Amino acid sequence: MKTVSIVRDRGQLTIPDSIRRVVNWIAPMSAVSISVVKPDEIIIKPHQQQIDWDQVWENIRKSRASLGKGKISAAEFLEQDRRSH
């Protein structure tokens, strides 16, 4: 599919409805990756962030084990808080 758009002031470009209907990953506030392949070619792709799940789980374990002012772990604090409400 091919269409024509105008680049406005400040480099703004509206992706036409005809393209957005065909490509389901384009939605308001979508993160995209923009790269220049050749001087006359720009590619727009969905941004795919690499998530280090080992690091995420390690941070969760650390936060659960952290002792706060009451000298209890975050998990214990949440359990007590839920029981009190």
C-alpha positions in Angstrom: 0.0 0.0 0.0 1.2 3.5 -0.8 -0.2 6.9 0.1 1.0 10.5 0.3 1.2 12.6 3.5 2.6 16.0 4.3 5.3 16.6 6.9 4.1 19.6 8.9 6.0 22.1 11.1 8.2 20.6 13.8 8.4 17.4 11.7 4.9 16.1 12.5 3.6 13.4 10.2 0.0 12.0 10.3 -0.2 8.4 9.3 -3.3 8.2 7.0 -6.4 6.2 8.0 -5.9 3.9 5.0 -2.6 2.8 6.5 -3.8 2.6 10.1 -6.7 0.3 9.1 -4.2 -2.1 7.5 -1.6 -2.0 10.3 -3.1 -3.0 13.7 -0.2 -2.0 15.9 -0.6 1.7 15.1 -2.8 3.3 17.8 -2.7 6.6 19.7 0.3 6.7 22.0 2.0 3.7 20.4 5.7 3.6 20.8 7.5 3.3 17.4 11.0 2.8 16.3 12.1 5.1 13.4 15.2 4.3 11.4 16.9 5.7 8.3 18.0 3.0 6.0 19.0 5.1 3.0 19.0 8.9 2.6 15.6 8.7 0.9 14.0 5.9 3.0 12.6 6.0 6.6 11.2 2.8 8.2 8.7 3.0 11.1 8.2 -0.2 13.1 6.5 -1.0 16.4 9.0 -0.4 19.3 9.9 -3.7 20.9 11.6 -3.2 24.2 13.8 -6.0 25.4 12.8 -6.9 28.9 15.3 -8.7 31.1 12.9 -10.9 33.0 15.6 -12.3 35.3 16.4 -8.7 36.4 12.7 -8.0 36.9 12.2 -11.0 39.1 15.4 -10.3 41.1 14.1 -6.8 41.8 10.7 -8.2 42.9 12.6 -10.6 45.3 14.6 -7.7 46.7 11.6 -5.5 47.2 9.8 -8.3 49.0 12.8 -8.9 51.3 13.4 -5.2 52.1 12.6 -4.2 55.6 10.8 -0.9 56.1 10.5 1.3 59.2 8.3 -1.3 60.9 11.1 -3.9 60.4 8.8 -6.2 58.3 9.2 -7.1 54.6 7.1 -5.4 51.9 5.1 -8.6 51.4 4.3 -8.8 55.2 3.3 -5.1 55.1 0.9 -5.6 52.2 -0.6 -8.7 53.9 -1.2 -6.7 57.2 -2.5 -3.7 55.2 -5.0 -5.8 53.3 -6.3 -7.4 56.5 -6.8 -4.0 58.2 -8.9 -2.6 55.4 
